Amino acid sequence: MARLILFNKPYGVLSQFTGGGPGETLADFVNVPDVYAAGRLDKDSEGLLLLTDDGQLQAQISSPRYNKEKTYLVQVEGEPSDAALDQLRNGVMLKDGPTRAAKARRIDPPELWDRKPPVRFRKSVPDSWIELTITEGRNRQVRRMSAAVGLPTLRLVRWRIADWTLDGVAPGAWREVRAGVAPSRR
């Protein structure tokens, strides 16, 4: 039976088991043999990282051809205009080509754990939150998309992949769930 682990990756942790200093790799949090990340989260991003020992499941989770939705809670610098949100919804042009259309909406600040170190605060520049759902997973895609519409990312938390969420999983903690391929959302 394949294993599937939902891990809440803290800020500053690499999405790999080797190569970092103390407290900087998955090995410092997940002591389960033979599981690997299905996709990646940058060191400066937080949130849901799925780990599995099943290569086929790993491919179905991480490959854009399976259209698995990934939802991010994004704290941005500035206030998102309707035009900026429409750009995200229609797809934006990045250096490596256009993105697929995304789901994008303003949200109230979510109830999240404190980040260490905290996000910088500037009195003269407002910040706000958006929820962004994509079906791709290019390198730093959400950060590049928000920047392309004039909303630099301050904090990025992946909350959901397909039907798996961070509900009830504290930062640095993990839980094992029944391995099965979550249905694609269309």
Steps between C-alpha positions, in 0.01 A plus 500: 500500500640838401575752771383861478609761751363852536780720636469864602838630382623792709667808355873442446479124444612341173267259315765227514650263755866599461713803423411751769612589846335393828125558489505577127400170333207262503714249690479726804120464504396177324664177613330270251718287270473506122256789455567790265340836434231511231587847375694773674458808713772762504700547818323832558150352451292314756223250506382173355760266360390147408747214548452151359686178429298439183658636180176487303312690770787749521471566124121535514528756780781709356458487121299788349343262248278358777352845580529465876398829655740660745361778718725762654430767760713793389577811701587770250635850513225738390128465442388272216289683244225331304722535192792322671273215614356474147854474359573210737169335407582525130864394533802728494806510278819393675851475355443128438163553331139558595349338807175313497196684625482502879235551762571820690310691766559742785471345844506624857827435681490125578552364849848356462790423728765767557783483253858501623643739400192718472406669174640852481249773574508842335270775624497675163410195288179304561489125472211267428422136433386313192415137444650368178429157354713368214534168317865537403805509721778692332798622694384780733188535287266660754762757599569582136128524418425737786803715411388511135176670606675745734444311827834375639462198729584549867386161631399187312316205656384203293177390665363235268601251229198335334285386795782488756530800733696623798194488725620387842871472409722738699822646353775237508246223563371230267232237480457195286181463298355228284690496173272535205505746220284797588265589218587787270283807541383645174 
